[in-house]
Amino acid sequence: MSKKGMDLRNLDTSNPGSWPLPVKIAACVITGLFIIGLAWYFFVADRKTELEGLVATQETLKTEFADKQGRAANLEPLKQQLAQMELMLQQMLRQLPSKNEMPDLIVDVSQTALATGISNELFQPGPETAKEFYAEKPINLRMVGTYHQFGAFVSGVASLPRVVIMTMNNISLTPRAGKPGLLVLQGTVKTYRYLDDDEIAAQGGTPAPGGSK
């Protein structure tokens, strides 16, 4: 062992050709392993990282594809549900007064108030505002009556042949000065009617299926 150790220490590094054959083979193997190691580090390792990135991208794309495929499968039922909801909305809107019925309806509301004993000190309809499928009409009012008379008025409006929706803006209900038991209802209410197909088309909208011709 000591002789071989001496032989390795006495090798002429400037003349590898003079080395013994086993030393030459060992040197070639070590050099080859070193080259392979460098190749792995500079090329294969980079490709491995790139491959891992591509695998991750593939999994993301698979997930997105499965999600979109699921959405596509549910698209047609959702379209049908939307069409049914739009039809139900139009049917509900058709229960509101029409353009021709609106003037008579306003008179009916006013007459209902008078029939319950309420005094209409102010009942002034304002100009309409058209929305997408309906129009709203404000009414400025000031009514005087008792608590029970106002209750009878609300009940009477609810029993009118046409569906009447009234929303209240800035409405106040206060006692009448010097008149115990009397209340003053004052402010603005809004009533609504549906727009016919011609009115919707005039606004650039699309008439609903099953609408008036």
Backbone torsions as a table, in degrees:
resi	resn	phi	psi	omega
1	MET	NA	-37.2	-179.2
2	SER	-68.7	-33.2	179.2
3	LYS	-67.4	-41.6	-180.0
4	LYS	-66.2	-35.9	177.9
5	GLY	-64.1	-40.8	178.3
6	MET	-63.8	-41.0	179.8
7	ASP	-60.0	-42.3	-179.1
8	LEU	-67.2	-37.2	179.9
9	ARG	-72.7	-25.6	-177.2
10	ASN	-95.1	9.2	179.7
11	LEU	-65.4	141.7	178.1
12	ASP	-88.5	102.3	-176.4
13	THR	-68.9	-19.6	178.7
14	SER	-83.7	-7.1	-179.3
15	ASN	-139.5	74.1	-179.0
16	PRO	-59.2	-23.8	-178.2
17	GLY	-64.7	-20.6	-179.0
18	SER	-88.5	-1.7	-178.5
19	TRP	-71.0	152.3	174.6
20	PRO	-63.0	154.1	-176.3
21	LEU	-57.0	-45.9	179.8
22	PRO	-60.4	-35.3	179.0
23	VAL	-68.6	-40.3	178.5
24	LYS	-61.3	-44.3	-179.3
25	ILE	-62.0	-44.7	179.6
26	ALA	-61.9	-40.6	179.4
27	ALA	-64.6	-39.5	178.8
28	CYS	-64.8	-41.1	179.9
29	VAL	-63.8	-46.2	179.8
30	ILE	-61.3	-43.0	178.8
31	THR	-62.8	-42.1	179.2
32	GLY	-62.6	-43.4	178.7
33	LEU	-63.2	-37.6	178.3
34	PHE	-64.0	-43.5	179.4
35	ILE	-64.2	-42.3	179.3
36	ILE	-62.6	-40.4	178.7
37	GLY	-61.9	-43.5	177.6
38	LEU	-63.3	-42.1	179.6
39	ALA	-61.2	-42.5	178.3
40	TRP	-61.7	-44.0	-176.3
41	TYR	-66.1	-45.8	-172.9
42	PHE	-85.6	-25.1	-174.3
43	PHE	-118.3	-58.1	-174.5
44	VAL	-65.3	-41.8	-179.7
45	ALA	-61.5	-41.7	177.9
46	ASP	-63.3	-41.5	180.0
47	ARG	-66.2	-34.3	178.4
48	LYS	-65.3	-43.3	177.2
49	THR	-61.8	-42.8	178.5
50	GLU	-63.2	-40.3	179.4
51	LEU	-64.3	-42.1	178.8
52	GLU	-61.9	-38.7	177.3
53	GLY	-64.9	-40.3	179.2
54	LEU	-66.7	-37.5	177.9
55	VAL	-64.0	-43.0	178.5
56	ALA	-62.8	-41.7	177.8
57	THR	-62.9	-40.8	179.2
58	GLN	-60.9	-42.9	179.5
59	GLU	-64.3	-39.4	178.1
60	THR	-63.4	-43.6	179.6
61	LEU	-65.1	-37.9	177.5
62	LYS	-61.5	-43.6	179.8
63	THR	-63.7	-44.2	178.8
64	GLU	-63.3	-40.4	-179.9
65	PHE	-63.7	-44.5	179.7
66	ALA	-62.7	-39.1	179.3
67	ASP	-65.5	-46.4	-179.8
68	LYS	-67.6	-35.2	177.8
69	GLN	-64.1	-40.2	177.6
70	GLY	-65.0	-39.8	178.5
71	ARG	-65.4	-41.8	-179.5
72	ALA	-62.7	-37.4	-179.6
73	ALA	-66.3	-31.2	-178.5
74	ASN	-92.7	-3.2	-174.3
75	LEU	-64.2	-46.1	-176.5
76	GLU	-65.0	-45.9	175.6
77	PRO	-60.1	-37.3	178.6
78	LEU	-65.2	-39.2	177.5
79	LYS	-61.8	-41.5	179.6
80	GLN	-65.0	-41.7	178.3
81	GLN	-63.1	-41.3	179.1
82	LEU	-62.9	-42.6	179.1
83	ALA	-62.4	-39.9	179.1
84	GLN	-66.2	-40.7	178.9
85	MET	-65.1	-40.6	178.1
86	GLU	-63.5	-39.5	178.9
87	LEU	-64.9	-41.9	178.2
88	MET	-63.6	-39.2	178.2
89	LEU	-62.2	-44.3	179.8
90	GLN	-64.5	-38.1	178.7
91	GLN	-64.7	-38.9	177.9
92	MET	-66.9	-41.2	179.2
93	LEU	-64.5	-34.2	-178.9
94	ARG	-67.4	-14.6	176.1
95	GLN	-79.5	-13.2	175.3
96	LEU	-77.0	163.5	178.8
97	PRO	-62.5	151.9	174.0
98	SER	-88.4	176.8	179.8
99	LYS	-60.0	-41.3	-177.6
100	ASN	-73.8	-26.4	-178.3
101	GLU	-84.7	-17.0	-172.8
102	MET	-61.5	-47.0	-179.7
103	PRO	-58.5	-43.3	179.5
104	ASP	-66.0	-35.4	-179.2
105	LEU	-65.2	-41.3	178.7
106	ILE	-62.1	-39.9	176.7
107	VAL	-63.4	-41.2	-179.9
108	ASP	-62.1	-40.7	179.5
109	VAL	-63.6	-43.8	179.0
110	SER	-63.9	-42.8	-179.3
111	GLN	-67.3	-33.2	177.5
112	THR	-63.2	-40.1	178.0
113	ALA	-63.4	-44.0	-179.5
114	LEU	-65.5	-36.8	-177.4
115	ALA	-67.0	-25.0	179.1
116	THR	-88.8	0.1	179.0
117	GLY	94.0	4.1	178.6
118	ILE	-77.6	140.9	177.5
119	SER	-95.3	121.2	177.7
120	ASN	-89.0	95.1	178.0
121	GLU	-78.0	-26.4	176.4
122	LEU	-149.6	127.0	175.6
123	PHE	-146.6	89.3	-169.9
124	GLN	-124.0	102.4	176.4
125	PRO	-66.1	142.2	177.8
126	GLY	-106.1	-178.5	-179.7
127	PRO	-69.8	148.7	180.0
128	GLU	-73.2	155.0	171.0
129	THR	-125.5	117.7	-177.1
130	ALA	-83.0	132.6	173.5
131	LYS	-105.6	-160.9	-175.6
132	GLU	-67.9	-46.7	-177.6
133	PHE	-123.4	-1.3	-175.8
134	TYR	-147.7	170.2	176.6
135	ALA	-126.0	143.4	177.5
136	GLU	-113.5	142.0	-177.2
137	LYS	-127.3	116.4	179.9
138	PRO	-80.5	148.8	175.8
139	ILE	-132.0	117.3	174.9
140	ASN	-83.1	128.1	-175.9
141	LEU	-143.1	158.1	171.6
142	ARG	-145.3	112.0	-176.2
143	MET	-118.7	146.6	179.0
144	VAL	-124.3	128.0	179.6
145	GLY	-174.6	-179.2	178.6
146	THR	-89.8	170.2	179.4
147	TYR	-58.7	-44.6	-178.8
148	HIS	-68.7	-33.4	177.5
149	GLN	-66.1	-39.3	177.3
150	PHE	-67.0	-35.8	176.0
151	GLY	-63.8	-41.4	178.1
152	ALA	-66.5	-35.0	178.3
153	PHE	-63.3	-47.2	179.9
154	VAL	-61.6	-42.1	178.9
155	SER	-64.0	-39.6	179.9
156	GLY	-66.3	-40.2	178.4
157	VAL	-64.7	-39.0	-179.6
158	ALA	-66.3	-24.0	-177.6
159	SER	-93.3	3.0	177.6
160	LEU	-63.9	152.4	-175.7
161	PRO	-57.8	-39.2	179.5
162	ARG	-93.3	148.9	176.2
163	VAL	-66.0	125.5	179.7
164	VAL	-116.4	120.0	175.9
165	ILE	-109.5	124.2	-179.8
166	MET	-126.6	122.6	174.4
167	THR	-109.4	146.1	-173.6
168	MET	-109.0	129.7	177.1
169	ASN	-119.9	126.4	177.0
170	ASN	55.2	38.4	-179.8
171	ILE	-86.0	136.5	176.3
172	SER	-128.6	144.9	177.7
173	LEU	-126.2	108.8	-174.2
174	THR	-129.2	154.5	176.7
175	PRO	-65.1	146.1	177.3
176	ARG	-81.2	124.7	-177.8
177	ALA	-60.5	129.6	176.9
178	GLY	76.4	2.1	-178.8
179	LYS	-128.6	84.8	-179.1
180	PRO	-56.7	135.1	178.4
181	GLY	90.1	-14.4	179.4
182	LEU	-95.4	142.3	179.3
183	LEU	-120.7	150.6	177.3
184	VAL	-113.7	117.9	175.1
185	LEU	-100.4	117.9	-173.3
186	GLN	-138.8	140.7	177.2
187	GLY	147.9	-148.6	-177.1
188	THR	-128.4	130.0	171.7
189	VAL	-113.2	156.0	178.0
190	LYS	-121.6	131.6	173.1
191	THR	-109.2	162.2	-172.2
192	TYR	-132.6	149.9	173.2
193	ARG	-140.1	160.8	178.7
194	TYR	-88.0	154.1	175.9
195	LEU	-92.2	136.5	175.5
196	ASP	-77.3	172.5	-174.3
197	ASP	-60.5	-36.9	180.0
198	ASP	-64.8	-39.5	179.7
199	GLU	-68.5	-38.7	177.7
200	ILE	-65.1	-43.2	179.7
201	ALA	-63.8	-35.1	-180.0
202	ALA	-65.2	-25.9	177.7
203	GLN	-87.5	-1.0	-178.9
204	GLY	89.4	10.3	179.4
205	GLY	-89.3	-179.8	-179.9
206	THR	-109.6	120.9	178.0
207	PRO	-57.3	142.3	-178.2
208	ALA	-74.9	150.7	175.5
209	PRO	-60.2	138.1	178.3
210	GLY	79.1	7.7	-179.0
211	GLY	-74.6	178.4	-179.2
212	SER	-69.0	145.7	-179.8
213	LYS	-91.8	NA	NA
